[in-house]
Amino acid sequence: MSRWDWPAWARPTDVVDLLRLASPIAVSRASMMLMGLTDTIVLSRNAPEELPYILNSWLPLGICLGVAIGLLLGVSILTAEMAGRGEQEDTGRIFRRGVWLSLFFGGIATVVVYFGAGPLFQALRFEGALLAGVTSASEIMAYGIAAHMLSTAAGNYLEALRRPIFVSVVMYFGVVVNLGFDLAFVSGFWGMPQLGADGVAIATSGTRWFITALLFVAVFLATPGFKRSKPAPKGEARHQIELGYGMAASSIAEWGAFNFTFVIATWISLVAGTLYGMVIHTIGFVFMAFLGIGTATSVRVAEALGRNESQNAQNAARLGVVTSILVGAMCALVMYFGSDRVANVFVSTDEVLNAVQLHPALSGLVAFSAMVVIFDGLQNVASMASRALGAVWSPSVVHITSYIFIMLPLAWYFGLHLEQGVGGVVMGVLIASCLAGITQVILLEYLSRRKVAAS
Protein backbone atom coordinates (compact mmCIF):
# COMPACT_ATOMS: atom_id res chain seq x y z
CA MET A 1 0.00 0.00 0.00
CA SER A 2 1.46 3.36 -0.97
CA ARG A 3 1.60 6.19 1.53
CA TRP A 4 -1.36 7.86 -0.20
CA ASP A 5 -3.51 4.73 -0.44
CA TRP A 6 -5.87 5.35 2.47
CA PRO A 7 -8.24 2.66 3.79
CA ALA A 8 -11.79 3.27 2.58
CA TRP A 9 -12.99 4.08 6.12
CA ALA A 10 -10.20 6.66 6.65
CA ARG A 11 -10.71 8.92 3.66
CA PRO A 12 -9.61 12.43 4.66
CA THR A 13 -12.99 13.89 3.68
CA ASP A 14 -14.75 11.42 6.00
CA VAL A 15 -12.32 12.14 8.83
CA VAL A 16 -12.97 15.85 8.47
CA ASP A 17 -16.74 15.28 8.36
CA LEU A 18 -16.66 13.13 11.52
CA LEU A 19 -14.56 15.64 13.44
CA ARG A 20 -16.61 18.59 12.21
CA LEU A 21 -19.77 16.96 13.57
CA ALA A 22 -18.25 15.29 16.64
CA SER A 23 -16.29 18.27 17.99
CA PRO A 24 -19.20 20.60 18.77
CA ILE A 25 -21.25 17.65 20.06
CA ALA A 26 -18.39 16.64 22.36
CA VAL A 27 -18.05 20.24 23.50
CA SER A 28 -21.76 20.46 24.29
CA ARG A 29 -21.75 17.05 26.03
CA ALA A 30 -18.72 18.14 28.04
CA SER A 31 -20.79 21.01 29.35
CA MET A 32 -23.16 18.53 31.03
CA MET A 33 -20.29 16.90 32.86
CA LEU A 34 -18.72 20.30 33.49
CA MET A 35 -21.85 21.20 35.43
CA GLY A 36 -21.49 18.03 37.50
CA LEU A 37 -17.78 18.72 37.90
CA THR A 38 -18.53 22.28 39.05
CA ASP A 39 -21.06 20.92 41.54
CA THR A 40 -18.48 18.47 42.88
CA ILE A 41 -15.69 21.05 43.14
CA VAL A 42 -17.81 23.69 44.88
CA LEU A 43 -19.33 21.14 47.27
CA SER A 44 -15.91 19.59 47.96
CA ARG A 45 -14.53 23.01 48.84
CA ASN A 46 -17.44 23.83 51.17
CA ALA A 47 -18.86 20.59 52.57
CA PRO A 48 -16.90 17.54 51.33
CA GLU A 49 -18.65 15.27 53.82
CA GLU A 50 -21.92 15.91 51.91
CA LEU A 51 -20.55 14.86 48.51
CA PRO A 52 -21.85 11.27 48.93
CA TYR A 53 -25.35 12.74 49.44
CA ILE A 54 -25.49 14.21 45.95
CA LEU A 55 -23.64 11.32 44.29
CA ASN A 56 -25.93 8.64 45.70
CA SER A 57 -29.02 10.69 44.85
CA TRP A 58 -28.20 10.03 41.20
CA LEU A 59 -29.06 6.33 41.57
CA PRO A 60 -32.86 6.69 41.05
CA LEU A 61 -32.40 9.71 38.77
CA GLY A 62 -29.78 7.95 36.68
CA ILE A 63 -32.06 5.00 36.04
CA CYS A 64 -34.93 7.27 34.98
CA LEU A 65 -32.71 9.39 32.76
CA GLY A 66 -31.14 6.27 31.28
CA VAL A 67 -34.59 5.14 30.17
CA ALA A 68 -35.25 8.63 28.81
CA ILE A 69 -32.07 8.75 26.76
CA GLY A 70 -32.89 5.35 25.30
CA LEU A 71 -36.48 6.16 24.42
CA LEU A 72 -35.39 9.42 22.78
CA LEU A 73 -32.72 7.78 20.61
CA GLY A 74 -35.32 7.43 17.87
CA VAL A 75 -35.48 11.24 17.56
CA SER A 76 -31.83 11.27 16.49
CA ILE A 77 -31.82 8.22 14.22
CA LEU A 78 -35.11 8.84 12.36
CA THR A 79 -34.33 12.53 11.90
CA ALA A 80 -30.90 11.71 10.43
CA GLU A 81 -32.37 9.04 8.13
CA MET A 82 -35.04 11.44 6.84
CA ALA A 83 -32.45 14.16 6.32
CA GLY A 84 -30.31 11.69 4.38
CA ARG A 85 -33.29 11.07 2.06
CA GLY A 86 -33.89 14.79 1.57
CA GLU A 87 -37.01 14.87 3.78
CA GLN A 88 -35.69 17.32 6.36
CA GLU A 89 -38.76 19.61 6.23
CA ASP A 90 -40.98 16.79 7.52
CA THR A 91 -38.85 15.90 10.54
CA GLY A 92 -40.84 18.13 12.89
CA ARG A 93 -43.23 15.30 13.68
CA ILE A 94 -40.28 13.23 14.96
CA PHE A 95 -39.27 16.00 17.35
CA ARG A 96 -42.80 16.66 18.58
CA ARG A 97 -43.32 12.98 19.24
CA GLY A 98 -40.19 13.10 21.39
CA VAL A 99 -41.58 16.07 23.30
CA TRP A 100 -44.82 14.28 24.17
CA LEU A 101 -42.88 11.19 25.21
CA SER A 102 -40.65 13.36 27.44
CA LEU A 103 -43.62 14.99 29.14
CA PHE A 104 -45.40 11.68 29.71
CA PHE A 105 -42.46 9.69 31.02
CA GLY A 106 -40.95 12.70 32.81
CA GLY A 107 -44.14 13.21 34.81
CA ILE A 108 -44.25 9.59 35.88
CA ALA A 109 -40.54 9.54 36.78
CA THR A 110 -40.86 12.71 38.85
CA VAL A 111 -43.53 11.16 41.05
CA VAL A 112 -41.67 7.84 41.37
CA VAL A 113 -38.37 9.44 42.38
CA TYR A 114 -39.91 12.01 44.73
CA PHE A 115 -41.88 9.47 46.72
CA GLY A 116 -39.63 6.46 46.23
CA ALA A 117 -36.16 7.82 47.05
CA GLY A 118 -36.55 7.57 50.82
CA PRO A 119 -37.74 3.95 50.88
CA LEU A 120 -35.07 3.00 48.32
CA PHE A 121 -32.17 4.32 50.38
CA GLN A 122 -33.61 2.86 53.57
CA ALA A 123 -33.57 -0.52 51.82
CA LEU A 124 -29.91 0.12 50.93
CA ARG A 125 -29.13 0.45 54.69
CA PHE A 126 -28.54 4.20 54.68
CA GLU A 127 -29.22 5.71 58.09
CA GLY A 128 -29.18 8.98 60.01
CA ALA A 129 -27.72 12.07 58.36
CA LEU A 130 -26.72 10.10 55.27
CA LEU A 131 -30.28 8.88 54.68
CA ALA A 132 -31.78 12.34 55.28
CA GLY A 133 -29.23 14.07 53.05
CA VAL A 134 -29.52 11.66 50.12
CA THR A 135 -33.33 11.61 50.27
CA SER A 136 -33.60 15.41 50.36
CA ALA A 137 -31.25 15.85 47.39
CA SER A 138 -33.15 13.22 45.39
CA GLU A 139 -36.49 14.89 46.03
CA ILE A 140 -35.21 18.28 44.86
CA MET A 141 -33.60 16.86 41.73
CA ALA A 142 -36.80 15.00 40.84
CA TYR A 143 -38.25 18.36 39.79
CA GLY A 144 -35.72 18.50 36.94
CA ILE A 145 -36.34 15.08 35.38
CA ALA A 146 -38.86 16.26 32.79
CA ALA A 147 -36.52 19.11 31.84
CA HIS A 148 -33.66 16.65 31.36
CA MET A 149 -35.83 14.66 28.96
CA LEU A 150 -37.14 17.65 27.04
CA SER A 151 -33.64 19.07 26.59
CA THR A 152 -32.39 15.66 25.43
CA ALA A 153 -35.13 15.49 22.77
CA ALA A 154 -34.33 19.01 21.55
CA GLY A 155 -30.58 18.41 21.59
CA ASN A 156 -30.87 15.11 19.69
CA TYR A 157 -33.03 16.79 17.07
CA LEU A 158 -30.69 19.73 16.51
CA GLU A 159 -27.63 17.49 16.30
CA ALA A 160 -29.30 15.07 13.87
CA LEU A 161 -30.00 18.05 11.59
CA ARG A 162 -26.30 18.99 11.85
CA ARG A 163 -26.87 22.04 14.01
CA PRO A 164 -24.75 21.06 17.01
CA ILE A 165 -23.38 24.58 17.48
CA PHE A 166 -26.78 25.70 18.78
CA VAL A 167 -26.65 22.97 21.42
CA SER A 168 -23.08 23.85 22.43
CA VAL A 169 -23.87 27.55 22.89
CA VAL A 170 -26.96 26.84 24.98
CA MET A 171 -25.20 24.25 27.14
CA TYR A 172 -22.40 26.64 28.03
CA PHE A 173 -24.90 29.29 28.99
CA GLY A 174 -26.17 26.56 31.28
CA VAL A 175 -22.69 26.04 32.75
CA VAL A 176 -22.55 29.71 33.76
CA VAL A 177 -26.05 29.63 35.23
CA ASN A 178 -25.24 26.42 37.14
CA LEU A 179 -22.09 27.98 38.57
CA GLY A 180 -24.10 30.97 39.71
CA PHE A 181 -26.59 28.71 41.48
CA ASP A 182 -23.72 26.77 43.10
CA LEU A 183 -22.02 29.91 44.37
CA ALA A 184 -25.32 31.16 45.75
CA PHE A 185 -26.75 28.04 47.38
CA VAL A 186 -23.60 26.05 48.19
CA SER A 187 -20.94 28.71 48.88
CA GLY A 188 -23.42 31.24 50.27
CA PHE A 189 -22.54 34.13 47.96
CA TRP A 190 -24.72 37.25 47.86
CA GLY A 191 -26.11 36.57 51.30
CA MET A 192 -27.79 33.30 50.30
CA PRO A 193 -27.96 30.30 52.70
CA GLN A 194 -25.30 27.59 52.43
CA LEU A 195 -27.38 24.51 51.66
CA GLY A 196 -24.65 21.99 50.83
CA ALA A 197 -25.91 19.03 48.80
CA ASP A 198 -29.42 20.51 48.66
CA GLY A 199 -27.90 23.61 47.05
CA VAL A 200 -26.34 21.46 44.34
CA ALA A 201 -29.71 19.79 43.75
CA ILE A 202 -31.38 23.19 43.37
CA ALA A 203 -28.69 24.22 40.89
CA THR A 204 -29.11 21.04 38.85
CA SER A 205 -32.89 21.24 38.51
CA GLY A 206 -33.01 24.99 37.93
CA THR A 207 -30.29 24.93 35.30
CA ARG A 208 -31.91 22.11 33.37
CA TRP A 209 -35.16 24.05 32.99
CA PHE A 210 -33.18 27.08 31.81
CA ILE A 211 -31.40 24.94 29.19
CA THR A 212 -34.68 23.42 28.02
CA ALA A 213 -36.21 26.83 27.37
CA LEU A 214 -33.23 28.00 25.30
CA LEU A 215 -33.04 24.79 23.26
CA PHE A 216 -36.73 25.05 22.38
CA VAL A 217 -36.11 28.59 21.15
CA ALA A 218 -33.27 27.25 18.98
CA VAL A 219 -35.51 24.51 17.55
CA PHE A 220 -38.21 27.08 16.78
CA LEU A 221 -35.82 29.49 15.04
CA ALA A 222 -33.49 27.11 13.18
CA THR A 223 -35.45 23.95 12.34
CA PRO A 224 -38.84 22.74 11.11
CA GLY A 225 -39.47 21.26 14.56
CA PHE A 226 -42.66 23.24 15.17
CA LYS A 227 -43.82 23.41 11.54
CA ARG A 228 -46.54 21.30 10.01
CA SER A 229 -45.27 18.00 8.60
CA LYS A 230 -46.65 15.51 6.12
CA PRO A 231 -48.67 12.68 7.68
CA ALA A 232 -46.46 9.97 9.14
CA PRO A 233 -46.28 6.64 7.33
CA LYS A 234 -47.90 3.72 9.07
CA GLY A 235 -45.89 2.36 11.95
CA GLU A 236 -43.46 5.30 12.18
CA ALA A 237 -44.39 6.24 15.76
CA ARG A 238 -44.03 2.68 16.95
CA HIS A 239 -40.71 2.33 15.13
CA GLN A 240 -39.40 5.54 16.70
CA ILE A 241 -40.08 4.24 20.19
CA GLU A 242 -38.87 0.71 19.44
CA LEU A 243 -35.52 2.05 18.27
CA GLY A 244 -34.90 3.11 21.85
CA TYR A 245 -35.94 -0.04 23.70
CA GLY A 246 -32.51 -1.59 23.55
CA MET A 247 -30.79 1.70 24.34
CA ALA A 248 -33.10 2.16 27.32
CA ALA A 249 -32.16 -1.27 28.64
CA SER A 250 -28.48 -0.51 28.09
CA SER A 251 -28.77 2.85 29.81
CA ILE A 252 -30.51 1.31 32.82
CA ALA A 253 -27.69 -1.22 33.04
CA GLU A 254 -24.90 1.31 32.54
CA TRP A 255 -26.29 4.32 34.42
CA GLY A 256 -27.90 2.24 37.14
CA ALA A 257 -24.84 0.07 37.67
CA PHE A 258 -22.39 2.97 37.67
CA ASN A 259 -24.56 4.89 40.12
CA PHE A 260 -24.83 1.81 42.32
CA THR A 261 -21.03 1.76 42.57
CA PHE A 262 -21.45 5.03 44.52
CA VAL A 263 -23.51 3.05 46.99
CA ILE A 264 -20.81 0.37 47.27
CA ALA A 265 -18.15 3.04 47.82
CA THR A 266 -20.30 4.69 50.49
CA TRP A 267 -20.75 1.33 52.22
CA ILE A 268 -16.96 1.19 52.51
CA SER A 269 -16.80 4.59 54.23
CA LEU A 270 -17.80 8.22 53.86
CA VAL A 271 -14.24 9.04 52.76
CA ALA A 272 -14.32 6.27 50.15
CA GLY A 273 -17.60 7.59 48.78
CA THR A 274 -16.14 11.10 48.55
CA LEU A 275 -12.96 10.00 46.77
CA TYR A 276 -14.79 7.69 44.39
CA GLY A 277 -17.17 10.46 43.41
CA MET A 278 -14.25 12.68 42.45
CA VAL A 279 -12.67 9.91 40.38
CA ILE A 280 -15.90 9.11 38.53
CA HIS A 281 -16.51 12.77 37.74
CA THR A 282 -13.05 12.92 36.21
CA ILE A 283 -13.76 9.84 34.08
CA GLY A 284 -17.18 11.21 33.22
CA PHE A 285 -15.80 14.53 32.04
CA VAL A 286 -13.44 12.75 29.64
CA PHE A 287 -16.27 10.44 28.56
CA MET A 288 -18.12 13.37 27.03
CA ALA A 289 -15.62 13.34 24.14
CA PHE A 290 -16.77 9.82 23.32
CA LEU A 291 -20.41 10.83 23.46
CA GLY A 292 -19.57 13.35 20.77
CA ILE A 293 -17.77 10.77 18.64
CA GLY A 294 -20.53 8.21 19.22
CA THR A 295 -23.35 10.60 18.35
CA ALA A 296 -21.54 11.84 15.24
CA THR A 297 -20.78 8.27 14.17
CA SER A 298 -24.40 7.16 14.61
CA VAL A 299 -25.63 10.17 12.60
CA ARG A 300 -23.19 9.42 9.76
CA VAL A 301 -24.13 5.73 9.77
CA ALA A 302 -27.86 6.55 9.75
CA GLU A 303 -27.41 9.07 6.92
CA ALA A 304 -25.56 6.47 4.82
CA LEU A 305 -28.29 3.89 5.44
CA GLY A 306 -30.91 6.48 4.50
CA ARG A 307 -29.12 6.71 1.11
CA ASN A 308 -28.93 2.88 0.89
CA GLU A 309 -25.12 3.01 1.05
CA SER A 310 -24.28 0.03 3.28
CA GLN A 311 -20.56 0.12 2.52
CA ASN A 312 -20.33 3.78 3.52
CA ALA A 313 -22.26 2.96 6.71
CA GLN A 314 -19.64 0.32 7.55
CA ASN A 315 -16.83 2.77 6.79
CA ALA A 316 -18.42 5.39 9.03
CA ALA A 317 -18.68 2.86 11.88
CA ARG A 318 -15.03 1.79 11.52
CA LEU A 319 -13.82 5.37 11.44
CA GLY A 320 -15.70 6.08 14.66
CA VAL A 321 -14.09 3.09 16.41
CA VAL A 322 -10.54 4.01 15.36
CA THR A 323 -11.07 7.64 16.33
CA SER A 324 -12.35 6.52 19.74
CA ILE A 325 -9.24 4.42 20.36
CA LEU A 326 -6.87 7.25 19.45
CA VAL A 327 -8.71 9.86 21.50
CA GLY A 328 -8.97 7.42 24.42
CA ALA A 329 -5.24 6.76 24.43
CA MET A 330 -4.46 10.47 24.47
CA CYS A 331 -6.91 11.13 27.29
CA ALA A 332 -5.52 8.24 29.35
CA LEU A 333 -1.99 9.61 29.06
CA VAL A 334 -3.13 13.06 30.17
CA MET A 335 -4.95 11.58 33.18
CA TYR A 336 -2.01 9.37 34.17
CA PHE A 337 0.70 12.02 34.00
CA GLY A 338 -1.54 14.85 35.20
CA SER A 339 -3.15 13.07 38.14
CA ASP A 340 -1.71 15.50 40.71
CA ARG A 341 -3.12 18.48 38.86
CA VAL A 342 -6.50 16.78 38.59
CA ALA A 343 -6.47 16.22 42.36
CA ASN A 344 -5.66 19.91 42.86
CA VAL A 345 -8.93 20.80 41.14
CA PHE A 346 -11.00 19.01 43.76
CA VAL A 347 -9.11 19.40 47.03
CA SER A 348 -6.26 21.37 48.54
CA THR A 349 -3.01 19.52 49.23
CA ASP A 350 -3.63 19.53 52.99
CA GLU A 351 -7.36 18.64 52.94
CA VAL A 352 -8.21 16.01 55.57
CA LEU A 353 -11.50 14.15 56.03
CA ASN A 354 -11.90 11.68 58.89
CA ALA A 355 -8.12 11.57 59.40
CA VAL A 356 -7.48 10.75 55.71
CA GLN A 357 -5.41 13.06 53.49
CA LEU A 358 -7.55 13.38 50.38
CA HIS A 359 -5.08 14.81 47.86
CA PRO A 360 -2.51 11.97 47.64
CA ALA A 361 -5.24 9.35 47.76
CA LEU A 362 -7.18 11.03 44.95
CA SER A 363 -4.07 11.54 42.80
CA GLY A 364 -3.24 7.82 42.90
CA LEU A 365 -6.82 6.83 42.09
CA VAL A 366 -7.00 9.17 39.08
CA ALA A 367 -3.78 7.69 37.66
CA PHE A 368 -5.06 4.16 38.25
CA SER A 369 -8.37 4.89 36.53
CA ALA A 370 -6.79 6.28 33.34
CA MET A 371 -7.22 3.00 31.43
CA VAL A 372 -10.95 3.00 32.10
CA VAL A 373 -11.57 5.90 29.70
CA ILE A 374 -10.19 4.02 26.67
CA PHE A 375 -12.55 1.09 26.92
CA ASP A 376 -15.51 2.99 28.35
CA GLY A 377 -15.37 5.36 25.40
CA LEU A 378 -14.94 2.50 22.96
CA GLN A 379 -18.02 0.63 24.14
CA ASN A 380 -20.12 3.79 23.85
CA VAL A 381 -19.08 4.59 20.27
CA ALA A 382 -19.42 0.99 19.07
CA SER A 383 -22.83 0.47 20.69
CA MET A 384 -24.24 3.71 19.25
CA ALA A 385 -23.02 2.75 15.78
CA SER A 386 -24.58 -0.70 16.15
CA ARG A 387 -27.94 0.84 17.00
CA ALA A 388 -27.72 3.13 13.97
CA LEU A 389 -27.26 -0.07 11.93
CA GLY A 390 -30.59 -1.30 13.30
CA ALA A 391 -29.45 -3.48 16.21
CA VAL A 392 -31.83 -3.11 19.15
CA TRP A 393 -31.04 -5.76 21.74
CA SER A 394 -27.59 -7.20 21.06
CA PRO A 395 -25.66 -4.12 22.32
CA SER A 396 -27.93 -4.13 25.37
CA VAL A 397 -27.04 -7.72 26.21
CA VAL A 398 -23.38 -6.70 26.27
CA HIS A 399 -24.10 -3.75 28.56
CA ILE A 400 -26.29 -5.72 30.96
CA THR A 401 -23.78 -8.55 31.19
CA SER A 402 -20.77 -6.29 31.62
CA TYR A 403 -22.12 -3.75 34.06
CA ILE A 404 -24.70 -5.59 36.14
CA PHE A 405 -23.39 -9.16 36.22
CA ILE A 406 -19.67 -8.40 36.14
CA MET A 407 -18.92 -4.85 37.32
CA LEU A 408 -21.14 -4.73 40.40
CA PRO A 409 -20.10 -8.11 41.84
CA LEU A 410 -16.42 -7.34 41.19
CA ALA A 411 -16.67 -3.86 42.71
CA TRP A 412 -18.25 -5.37 45.83
CA TYR A 413 -15.76 -8.28 45.93
CA PHE A 414 -12.60 -6.18 45.51
CA GLY A 415 -13.79 -3.14 47.43
CA LEU A 416 -15.60 -4.70 50.39
CA HIS A 417 -14.84 -8.41 50.60
CA LEU A 418 -11.10 -8.11 49.89
CA GLU A 419 -11.04 -4.73 51.68
CA GLN A 420 -9.21 -2.98 48.83
CA GLY A 421 -11.31 0.15 49.28
CA VAL A 422 -11.91 2.60 46.45
CA GLY A 423 -9.13 1.04 44.37
CA GLY A 424 -11.04 -2.23 44.41
CA VAL A 425 -14.22 -0.55 43.18
CA VAL A 426 -12.25 1.10 40.34
CA MET A 427 -10.72 -2.27 39.47
CA GLY A 428 -14.22 -3.73 39.02
CA VAL A 429 -15.13 -0.81 36.75
CA LEU A 430 -11.96 -1.30 34.68
CA ILE A 431 -12.49 -5.03 34.09
CA ALA A 432 -16.11 -4.55 33.07
CA SER A 433 -15.24 -1.64 30.75
CA CYS A 434 -12.56 -3.69 28.99
CA LEU A 435 -14.99 -6.52 28.40
CA ALA A 436 -17.76 -4.20 27.18
CA GLY A 437 -15.47 -2.24 24.85
CA ILE A 438 -13.92 -5.26 23.13
CA THR A 439 -17.22 -7.12 22.81
CA GLN A 440 -19.11 -4.11 21.39
CA VAL A 441 -16.45 -3.62 18.69
CA ILE A 442 -16.64 -7.29 17.66
CA LEU A 443 -20.43 -7.05 17.53
CA LEU A 444 -20.32 -3.86 15.44
CA GLU A 445 -17.98 -5.38 12.88
CA TYR A 446 -20.22 -8.43 12.56
CA LEU A 447 -23.35 -6.32 12.12
CA SER A 448 -21.77 -4.00 9.56
CA ARG A 449 -20.40 -6.88 7.49
CA ARG A 450 -23.80 -8.53 7.49
CA LYS A 451 -25.42 -5.29 6.37
CA VAL A 452 -22.97 -4.98 3.46
CA ALA A 453 -23.47 -8.62 2.44
CA ALA A 454 -27.25 -8.16 2.39
CA SER A 455 -27.16 -5.04 0.20
Order of alpha helices (4+ residues) and beta strands (2+ residues): alpha-alpha-alpha-alpha-alpha-alpha-alpha-alpha-alpha-alpha-alpha-alpha-alpha-alpha-beta-beta-alpha-alpha-alpha-alpha-alpha
